[in-house]
Amino acid sequence: MKLEDVLPDDWCNGTFLGRMDFGTGPTPVLIHRGGVESLYHASPTVSGILEAFSNNPDIPRGKVIAPVAGVEIGLKGPQPGHGTQSTPCLLSPIDLQCIKAAGVTFAESTLERVIEEKAKGDPKAALSIRTRLNEKIGSDIRKVQPGSREAAALKQLLIEEELWSQYLEVAIGPDAEIFTKGAPLSSVGAGDLIAIRSDSKWNNPEPEMVLVCDSRGCPRGATLGNDVNLRDFEGRSALLLGKAKDNNASCAIGPFVRLFDQDFGMADVRAAEISLEVRGRDAFTLNAKSNMTFISRDPVDLIAQTVGSFHQYPDGFVLFLGTMFAPIEDRDAPGGGFTHKLDDTVRISNPRLGRLENVVTFCENAPPWTFGINALINNILSRQEATSP
């Protein structure tokens, strides 16, 4: 695969921060003005680069490795160290940042979360519950500002109708749902396998916009993400959110972080449309779009509910902004809805951010996560020793 294949249409006009493996381990790189530049001299981590230059929007120029047009990229193995100078591997563009996520931020997916809960994780029970919710709520929830008087009135109505849910509390109440999706260094990148648990029978991809923030909570750029969700686990109990969300290879981010500059900023995030395509070996195809203009909470508000005097992230964090995508198309039996099958190809894309493509496998069959913080420290030390006089 060519590096150009995953970059956005206007990559020549933007600045993109990420990580690649050229055979020696994770290397922060910058895609700028047609070239791939190594930033390892500035910091061995993407987190460190964003922190070191937190007061300067201009990331330093690096050592030019190759022109973008000439770079072929390969798939990596279970851990960094499998790339070569001629065929580097593309890694997740983040490293030490904590991976956070905001849930239930779109009306469409809000109703589906309620349906999961009421159906107790059973996809066959979802259809009748979906019909009743739509009859009682309809489009009202899309018009409600979270935390407003109108939201409080709608809450009271739904309580009386015995349709109230903890998901509606975070959808239209004052407090957003913010949870930890994964640990630092646990995310996979474009081209990697992405995974579901083998004991899950109802699950789906969640294409999302992802903000990359420094330790001050300042958004420095954006990228794409797949917040894989096990609907049956979370539907049985919200207390199973950890098992539904945080599993081996269950979080994909990439391909690169598009840094905010005069040509790309928060206004572009708010107006973005994210496309999803799922292609199965059974000839099943699913296409959908998520439009950020329908988000119920502003991205800046979600950042403020993630970091502050109540919680700090010294290495920065990334924040999934939620999705309006909750597929209900029947894949097999009528009324069974959508769920993943092995070898599904999932492609998430945006014209300004590029293409994040992964193939589905089971968590138990995906390469185990072995390259953690200790491995990263050891890799940095070994590279220092190799270059010392």
C-alpha positions as CSV (number, residue, x, y, z in Angstrom):
1,M,0.0,0.0,0.0
2,K,1.2,3.5,-0.8
3,L,1.4,6.2,1.9
4,E,-0.6,8.5,-0.4
5,D,-3.5,5.9,-0.3
6,V,-4.3,6.7,3.3
7,L,-3.7,10.5,3.2
8,P,-6.5,13.0,2.6
9,D,-7.2,14.6,-0.7
10,D,-5.5,17.9,0.2
11,W,-2.5,16.4,2.1
12,C,-0.1,18.7,0.2
13,N,-1.7,21.7,2.0
14,G,-1.7,20.3,5.5
15,T,0.7,19.3,8.3
16,F,0.3,15.7,9.6
17,L,1.9,14.2,12.7
18,G,2.1,10.5,13.3
19,R,4.4,7.5,13.9
20,M,6.1,5.1,11.6
21,D,8.5,2.2,12.1
22,F,11.5,2.1,9.9
23,G,12.9,-1.0,11.5
24,T,14.3,0.6,14.7
25,G,11.0,1.2,16.5
26,P,8.4,3.9,16.8
27,T,9.5,7.2,15.1
28,P,7.5,10.4,15.2
29,V,7.1,11.8,11.7
30,L,5.8,14.9,10.1
31,I,4.1,14.9,6.7
32,H,4.8,18.4,5.4
33,R,5.1,20.0,2.0
34,G,5.4,16.7,0.2
35,G,7.9,15.0,2.4
36,V,8.1,12.6,5.3
37,E,10.3,14.1,8.0
38,S,11.6,12.3,11.1
39,L,11.1,14.2,14.4
40,Y,12.9,11.8,16.6
41,H,15.6,14.4,17.3
42,A,12.9,16.7,18.8
43,S,11.3,13.9,21.0
44,P,11.0,10.1,20.7
45,T,7.3,10.4,21.3
46,V,4.4,12.2,19.7
47,S,3.2,13.2,23.2
48,G,6.6,14.7,24.0
49,I,6.5,16.8,20.7
50,L,3.1,18.2,21.5
51,E,4.2,19.1,25.0
52,A,7.5,20.5,24.1
53,F,5.9,22.8,21.6
54,S,2.7,23.5,23.4
55,N,3.1,27.2,23.2
56,N,4.2,27.2,19.6
57,P,1.8,26.1,16.9
58,D,4.6,25.4,14.5
59,I,6.1,21.9,15.1
60,P,9.9,22.0,14.2
61,R,11.0,20.8,10.8
62,G,12.6,17.4,10.9
63,K,15.0,15.3,8.8
64,V,13.6,14.5,5.4
65,I,13.4,10.8,4.9
66,A,11.7,10.5,1.6
67,P,9.1,12.2,-0.6
68,V,5.5,11.1,0.3
69,A,5.0,10.0,-3.3
70,G,7.8,7.4,-3.0
71,V,6.9,5.7,0.2
72,E,5.4,2.2,0.3
73,I,4.0,1.1,3.7
74,G,3.5,-2.4,5.0
75,L,1.6,-4.1,7.8
76,K,3.3,-4.5,11.1
77,G,3.6,-7.5,13.3
78,P,2.6,-7.9,17.0
79,Q,4.9,-5.0,18.0
80,P,7.0,-2.3,16.4
81,G,10.3,-3.4,14.9
82,H,8.9,-5.1,11.8
83,G,9.3,-2.2,9.3
84,T,12.3,-1.5,7.2
85,Q,13.8,1.6,5.7
86,S,12.4,0.7,2.3
87,T,9.0,-0.5,3.6
88,P,8.1,1.2,6.9
89,C,5.1,0.3,8.9
90,L,2.4,2.8,9.8
91,L,1.6,2.9,13.5
92,S,-1.2,4.5,15.4
93,P,-0.3,8.3,15.4
94,I,-0.5,8.6,19.2
95,D,1.6,7.0,22.0
96,L,1.6,8.1,25.7
97,Q,-1.7,9.9,25.5
98,C,-4.6,8.5,27.5
99,I,-7.4,7.4,25.2
100,K,-10.7,8.9,26.3
101,A,-14.1,8.8,24.7
102,A,-17.4,10.7,24.9
103,G,-20.5,8.6,24.6
104,V,-24.1,9.3,23.7
105,T,-23.4,12.6,22.0
106,F,-25.7,12.1,19.0
107,A,-29.5,11.6,19.1
108,E,-29.5,8.6,16.7
109,S,-27.0,6.6,18.7
110,T,-28.6,7.7,22.0
111,L,-31.9,5.9,21.1
112,E,-29.9,2.8,20.1
113,R,-28.2,2.8,23.5
114,V,-31.6,2.9,25.2
115,I,-32.8,0.1,22.9
116,E,-29.7,-2.0,23.8
117,E,-30.5,-1.5,27.5
118,K,-34.2,-2.2,27.2
119,A,-33.5,-5.3,25.1
120,K,-31.0,-6.6,27.6
121,G,-28.5,-7.1,24.8
122,D,-30.8,-9.2,22.7
123,P,-30.9,-8.0,19.1
124,K,-34.2,-9.8,18.4
125,A,-36.0,-7.7,21.0
126,A,-34.7,-4.4,19.6
127,L,-37.3,-3.9,16.8
128,S,-40.4,-3.5,18.9
129,I,-38.6,-1.3,21.5
130,R,-37.2,0.9,18.7
131,T,-40.8,1.4,17.3
132,R,-42.2,2.4,20.7
133,L,-39.3,4.8,21.4
134,N,-39.8,6.5,18.0
135,E,-43.5,6.9,18.7
136,K,-43.0,8.5,22.1
137,I,-39.9,10.6,21.4
138,G,-39.7,11.0,17.6
139,S,-37.4,13.8,16.7
140,D,-37.9,15.7,20.0
141,I,-34.6,14.6,21.4
142,R,-32.7,16.1,18.4
143,K,-34.1,19.5,19.3
144,V,-33.2,19.4,23.0
145,Q,-30.1,21.3,24.4
146,P,-28.5,19.1,27.1
147,G,-29.0,20.5,30.6
148,S,-31.8,22.9,29.5
149,R,-35.3,23.3,30.9
150,E,-36.7,21.6,27.9
151,A,-34.4,18.6,28.6
152,A,-35.7,18.4,32.2
153,A,-39.3,18.5,30.9
154,L,-38.6,15.7,28.4
155,K,-36.9,13.7,31.2
156,Q,-40.1,14.0,33.3
157,L,-42.3,12.9,30.4
158,L,-40.1,9.8,29.7
159,I,-40.0,8.8,33.4
160,E,-43.8,8.9,33.4
161,E,-43.8,6.7,30.2
162,E,-41.3,4.3,31.9
163,L,-38.9,5.0,29.0
164,W,-36.2,6.8,31.0
165,S,-32.7,5.5,30.8
166,Q,-29.3,6.2,32.2
167,Y,-28.2,6.8,28.6
168,L,-30.8,9.6,28.2
169,E,-29.4,11.1,31.4
170,V,-26.0,11.6,29.8
171,A,-27.6,12.5,26.4
172,I,-29.7,15.4,27.6
173,G,-28.6,16.0,31.2
174,P,-25.9,18.5,32.2
175,D,-23.1,15.9,32.5
176,A,-21.5,14.2,29.5
177,E,-20.5,10.6,29.5
178,I,-16.6,10.5,29.5
179,F,-14.9,7.2,29.8
180,T,-11.5,5.6,29.2
181,K,-11.4,3.7,26.0
182,G,-7.9,2.3,26.3
183,A,-4.5,2.6,27.8
184,P,-1.6,4.5,26.4
185,L,0.1,2.7,23.5
186,S,-2.8,0.2,23.1
187,S,-4.4,1.6,20.0
188,V,-3.8,0.1,16.5
189,G,-3.3,2.1,13.3
190,A,-4.4,2.1,9.7
191,G,-3.9,-1.3,8.1
192,D,-3.8,-3.2,11.4
193,L,-6.3,-5.8,12.4
194,I,-9.2,-4.6,14.6
195,A,-11.0,-7.0,16.9
196,I,-14.2,-8.0,18.6
197,R,-14.5,-10.6,21.3
198,S,-15.4,-14.1,20.1
199,D,-18.2,-14.4,22.7
200,S,-20.0,-11.3,21.4
201,K,-22.9,-11.9,19.1
202,W,-24.0,-8.2,18.6
203,N,-21.4,-5.6,17.8
204,N,-20.5,-2.8,15.4
205,P,-17.9,-0.3,14.4
206,E,-18.2,3.3,15.7
207,P,-16.6,5.8,13.2
208,E,-15.7,8.9,15.1
209,M,-13.8,12.2,15.0
210,V,-10.9,12.2,17.5
211,L,-9.4,15.3,19.0
212,V,-5.7,15.2,20.1
213,C,-5.1,17.4,23.1
214,D,-2.0,18.4,25.1
215,S,-1.7,18.3,28.9
216,R,-3.3,21.8,29.1
217,G,-6.4,20.5,27.4
218,C,-5.6,22.5,24.3
219,P,-6.8,20.7,21.1
220,R,-3.8,20.5,18.7
221,G,-5.3,18.5,15.9
222,A,-7.8,15.8,14.8
223,T,-7.8,12.3,13.4
224,L,-10.2,9.4,12.7
225,G,-11.1,6.6,15.1
226,N,-13.0,3.4,15.4
227,D,-14.5,2.9,18.9
228,V,-15.5,-0.7,18.4
229,N,-18.5,-1.5,20.5
230,L,-20.0,-4.8,21.8
231,R,-23.7,-4.0,21.9
232,D,-24.7,-7.2,23.7
233,F,-22.3,-6.7,26.5
234,E,-23.2,-3.1,27.2
235,G,-26.9,-3.8,26.7
236,R,-26.9,-6.4,29.4
237,S,-25.5,-3.9,31.9
238,A,-23.8,-0.5,31.6
239,L,-21.4,-1.7,34.2
240,L,-19.9,-4.0,31.5
241,L,-18.7,-0.9,29.6
242,G,-15.1,-1.9,30.2
243,K,-15.6,-5.3,28.6
244,A,-17.7,-3.8,25.8
245,K,-15.1,-1.2,24.9
246,D,-11.6,-2.0,26.1
247,N,-10.3,-5.2,24.5
248,N,-7.2,-6.3,22.6
249,A,-7.1,-4.4,19.2
250,S,-10.5,-2.8,19.8
251,C,-9.4,0.8,19.2
252,A,-8.1,2.0,15.9
253,I,-6.8,5.6,15.4
254,G,-5.3,7.2,12.3
255,P,-3.9,7.4,9.8
256,F,-2.3,10.7,11.0
257,V,-3.1,13.6,13.2
258,R,-3.9,16.7,11.1
259,L,-2.5,19.6,13.1
260,F,-4.6,22.7,13.5
261,D,-3.4,25.6,11.5
262,Q,-4.8,28.5,9.4
263,D,-6.3,26.1,6.9
264,F,-7.8,23.5,9.3
265,G,-9.2,24.0,12.8
266,M,-12.1,23.4,15.1
267,A,-14.6,24.9,12.7
268,D,-13.7,22.1,10.2
269,V,-14.1,19.5,13.0
270,R,-17.6,20.9,13.7
271,A,-18.6,20.7,10.1
272,A,-17.0,17.4,9.2
273,E,-18.7,14.4,7.7
274,I,-17.3,11.0,8.4
275,S,-18.0,8.1,6.0
276,L,-18.2,4.5,6.9
277,E,-18.0,1.4,4.6
278,V,-18.2,-2.2,5.8
279,R,-17.5,-4.9,3.2
280,G,-18.0,-8.6,4.2
281,R,-16.8,-11.8,2.6
282,D,-20.5,-12.7,2.5
283,A,-21.0,-9.9,-0.1
284,F,-22.7,-7.7,2.5
285,T,-22.0,-4.0,2.1
286,L,-22.9,-1.2,4.5
287,N,-22.5,2.5,3.8
288,A,-23.2,5.3,6.3
289,K,-22.2,8.8,7.1
290,S,-21.9,10.7,10.4
291,N,-22.2,14.5,10.2
292,M,-20.7,16.4,13.1
293,T,-23.2,19.2,12.7
294,F,-25.7,16.9,14.5
295,I,-23.6,16.5,17.7
296,S,-25.6,17.5,20.8
297,R,-22.6,18.8,22.7
298,D,-19.9,21.1,21.3
299,P,-16.4,19.5,21.2
300,V,-14.9,22.3,23.4
301,D,-17.5,21.5,26.1
302,L,-16.6,17.8,25.9
303,I,-12.9,18.7,26.4
304,A,-13.9,20.9,29.4
305,Q,-15.7,17.9,30.9
306,T,-12.6,15.7,30.4
307,V,-9.8,17.7,31.8
308,G,-9.5,20.5,34.4
309,S,-8.9,20.9,38.2
310,F,-10.8,17.6,38.7
311,H,-8.5,15.6,36.4
312,Q,-5.1,16.1,34.7
313,Y,-3.3,14.2,31.9
314,P,0.4,15.1,32.0
315,D,1.1,13.3,28.7
316,G,-2.0,14.7,27.0
317,F,-5.0,12.7,25.8
318,V,-7.1,12.0,22.8
319,L,-10.9,12.3,22.9
320,F,-13.3,10.3,20.7
321,L,-16.3,12.7,20.2
322,G,-19.0,10.0,19.7
323,T,-20.9,8.7,16.8
324,M,-24.4,9.0,15.3
325,F,-23.8,5.6,13.7
326,A,-25.8,2.6,15.1
327,P,-26.6,0.2,12.3
328,I,-30.0,-1.4,12.3
329,E,-29.9,-3.0,8.8
330,D,-30.5,-6.7,8.9
331,R,-27.5,-8.7,7.9
332,D,-28.9,-12.2,8.3
333,A,-32.3,-13.0,9.8
334,P,-35.1,-10.4,9.6
335,G,-35.0,-8.3,12.8
336,G,-31.5,-9.4,13.7
337,G,-29.9,-6.1,12.8
338,F,-26.2,-5.7,12.0
339,T,-23.2,-7.4,13.6
340,H,-19.7,-7.9,12.5
341,K,-18.4,-11.1,10.9
342,L,-14.8,-12.2,10.6
343,D,-12.8,-10.6,7.8
344,D,-15.1,-7.6,7.5
345,T,-13.2,-4.7,6.0
346,V,-14.0,-1.5,7.8
347,R,-13.1,1.8,6.1
348,I,-13.6,5.1,7.9
349,S,-12.7,8.2,5.8
350,N,-12.9,12.0,5.6
351,P,-11.6,14.2,2.8
352,R,-9.5,16.3,5.2
353,L,-8.3,13.5,7.5
354,G,-7.7,10.5,5.2
355,R,-8.6,6.9,5.4
356,L,-8.6,4.5,8.4
357,E,-9.0,1.0,7.1
358,N,-8.9,-2.2,9.2
359,V,-10.0,-5.9,8.9
360,V,-12.0,-7.5,11.7
361,T,-10.8,-10.5,13.6
362,F,-11.3,-11.9,17.1
363,C,-9.5,-10.3,20.1
364,E,-8.1,-13.6,20.9
365,N,-6.6,-14.0,17.4
366,A,-5.3,-10.5,17.0
367,P,-1.6,-10.0,17.7
368,P,-1.3,-9.6,21.5
369,W,-0.4,-6.2,22.8
370,T,3.2,-6.5,24.0
371,F,4.8,-3.1,23.3
372,G,4.0,-1.1,26.4
373,I,5.7,1.7,28.2
374,N,8.6,-0.4,29.4
375,A,9.2,-1.7,25.9
376,L,9.1,1.9,24.6
377,I,11.6,3.1,27.2
378,N,13.9,0.2,26.4
379,N,13.7,0.9,22.7
380,I,14.6,4.6,23.3
381,L,17.6,3.6,25.4
382,S,18.8,1.1,22.9
383,R,18.6,3.7,20.1
384,Q,20.5,6.2,22.2
385,E,23.2,3.7,22.9
386,A,23.5,2.9,19.2
387,T,24.1,6.5,18.3
388,S,26.4,7.4,21.2
389,P,30.1,7.9,20.6
